[in-house]
Amino acid sequence: MDSLVLTGFRIGLLVLLWLFIFLALRAMRRDTAAVAGGAARNGAGRKRTRGSRGQGPRAQAHRIAIVEGPLKGSHMELTGVSDIVLGRNNQCDFVLGDDFASGRHARLFRRGSDWFIEDLDSRNGTYVAGVRIDQPERVGTDTDIRVGRTTVRLVP
């Protein structure tokens, strides 16, 4: 009788273990589907502004400007520039003067006629149109890019 109870206990424990593994895998699948679906919704459901993805002709960006933050109103011409590092450090191409920005926070670079923003492993992250990015993201004119507490924008 004792061996029968012990065998039943072992089978019950094995079933509980597999049930736990199944539930953990289901939760991970749901999370990855939510992230993938959220990225698709954010790309398709975001408020479109002039120059964002999904519209016809885009205006070319001629400068980058700080629209919100400590150095509001500062700007930099983009003609002849293909790569800009944004951050708090004085050696950056575009200094933000924001204590919540990392020394080298993000990189803005051009590929063809499109501009992309890439987070440089900053502590507070880089946000494009309110969504935190973890890989290079294409940005159009009039799209808000938040770095620390500073918001910058490509301006035509």
C-alpha positions as CSV (number, residue, x, y, z in Angstrom):
1,M,0.0,0.0,0.0
2,D,2.9,2.4,0.8
3,S,4.4,1.9,-2.6
4,L,1.1,2.7,-4.3
5,V,0.7,5.9,-2.3
6,L,4.3,6.9,-3.1
7,T,3.8,6.2,-6.8
8,G,0.6,8.3,-6.8
9,F,2.4,11.1,-5.1
10,R,5.2,11.0,-7.6
11,I,2.7,11.0,-10.5
12,G,0.8,13.9,-8.9
13,L,4.0,15.8,-8.4
14,L,5.0,15.2,-12.0
15,V,1.6,16.4,-13.3
16,L,1.9,19.6,-11.1
17,L,5.4,20.2,-12.5
18,W,4.3,19.9,-16.1
19,L,1.3,22.1,-15.4
20,F,3.6,24.8,-14.0
21,I,5.8,24.5,-17.0
22,F,2.8,24.8,-19.3
23,L,1.5,27.9,-17.5
24,A,4.9,29.5,-17.6
25,L,5.3,28.9,-21.3
26,R,1.7,30.2,-21.9
27,A,2.5,33.4,-19.9
28,M,5.7,34.0,-21.9
29,R,3.9,33.4,-25.2
30,R,1.2,35.9,-24.2
31,D,3.8,38.5,-23.2
32,T,5.7,38.2,-26.4
33,A,2.5,38.3,-28.4
34,A,1.5,41.4,-26.5
35,V,4.8,43.1,-27.1
36,A,4.7,42.2,-30.8
37,G,1.1,43.3,-31.1
38,G,1.8,46.4,-29.1
39,A,4.6,47.4,-31.4
40,A,2.3,46.8,-34.4
41,R,-0.5,48.8,-32.8
42,N,1.9,51.6,-31.8
43,G,3.2,51.8,-35.3
44,A,-0.2,51.7,-36.9
45,G,-2.3,53.3,-34.2
46,R,-0.1,56.3,-33.2
47,K,-1.3,59.7,-34.1
48,R,0.2,60.4,-37.4
49,T,1.8,63.7,-37.8
50,R,3.1,65.3,-40.9
51,G,6.2,63.4,-42.0
52,S,5.6,60.3,-39.9
53,R,5.7,56.9,-41.4
54,G,2.7,55.7,-43.4
55,Q,2.0,59.0,-45.2
56,G,2.9,60.1,-48.7
57,P,5.8,62.4,-49.3
58,R,7.8,63.3,-46.2
59,A,9.4,66.7,-45.7
60,Q,13.2,66.5,-45.4
61,A,14.6,67.3,-42.0
62,H,16.9,70.3,-42.1
63,R,17.6,70.7,-38.4
64,I,17.1,69.2,-34.9
65,A,15.5,71.4,-32.2
66,I,14.9,71.0,-28.5
67,V,11.1,71.7,-28.0
68,E,11.0,70.9,-24.3
69,G,13.7,70.8,-21.7
70,P,16.4,72.9,-20.1
71,L,17.8,74.2,-23.4
72,K,14.4,74.7,-25.1
73,G,14.8,76.5,-28.4
74,S,18.4,75.3,-29.1
75,H,18.8,73.8,-32.5
76,M,21.4,72.4,-34.9
77,E,21.5,72.4,-38.7
78,L,21.6,69.0,-40.3
79,T,22.9,69.9,-43.7
80,G,26.0,67.8,-44.4
81,V,25.6,65.8,-41.2
82,S,24.9,62.1,-41.2
83,D,25.6,61.0,-37.6
84,I,24.8,62.9,-34.4
85,V,25.3,61.8,-30.8
86,L,22.9,63.3,-28.3
87,G,23.6,63.5,-24.6
88,R,24.7,65.4,-21.5
89,N,28.5,65.2,-22.2
90,N,30.2,68.2,-23.7
91,Q,31.9,66.0,-26.3
92,C,28.5,65.1,-27.8
93,D,27.5,66.6,-31.1
94,F,24.2,67.9,-29.7
95,V,24.5,68.7,-25.9
96,L,21.1,68.5,-24.1
97,G,22.0,70.0,-20.7
98,D,19.6,67.5,-19.1
99,D,20.6,65.8,-15.8
100,F,18.3,62.9,-16.7
101,A,20.1,62.2,-20.0
102,S,23.2,60.0,-20.1
103,G,26.6,61.3,-21.1
104,R,26.2,59.6,-24.5
105,H,22.4,58.9,-24.6
106,A,21.3,58.4,-28.2
107,R,22.6,58.5,-31.7
108,L,20.7,60.0,-34.6
109,F,21.9,58.9,-38.0
110,R,20.9,59.1,-41.6
111,R,20.3,56.1,-44.0
112,G,19.5,57.4,-47.4
113,S,16.9,60.1,-46.9
114,D,15.6,58.6,-43.7
115,W,16.7,59.5,-40.1
116,F,17.0,56.8,-37.4
117,I,17.4,57.2,-33.7
118,E,19.3,54.6,-31.6
119,D,19.5,54.3,-27.8
120,L,23.1,54.0,-26.6
121,D,22.3,51.9,-23.6
122,S,21.1,54.9,-21.6
123,R,19.8,54.5,-18.1
124,N,16.5,56.3,-18.7
125,G,15.9,55.1,-22.2
126,T,15.0,56.9,-25.4
127,Y,11.3,57.3,-26.4
128,V,10.0,57.9,-29.9
129,A,6.4,59.2,-30.0
130,G,6.0,58.0,-26.4
131,V,7.3,54.4,-27.0
132,R,10.6,53.3,-25.5
133,I,12.9,51.9,-28.2
134,D,15.5,49.1,-27.9
135,Q,16.6,49.1,-31.5
136,P,17.1,51.8,-34.2
137,E,13.8,53.4,-35.0
138,R,13.0,55.5,-38.1
139,V,11.9,59.0,-37.2
140,G,10.2,61.6,-39.4
141,T,9.9,65.3,-39.1
142,D,7.7,66.5,-36.3
143,T,8.1,63.2,-34.4
144,D,8.9,63.7,-30.7
145,I,12.1,62.1,-29.4
146,R,12.4,62.1,-25.6
147,V,15.8,61.8,-24.1
148,G,15.8,62.1,-20.3
149,R,13.4,65.0,-19.7
150,T,14.2,66.7,-22.9
151,T,12.1,66.4,-26.1
152,V,13.8,67.0,-29.4
153,R,12.3,67.0,-32.9
154,L,13.5,66.9,-36.5
155,V,12.2,70.1,-38.2
156,P,11.8,70.6,-41.9
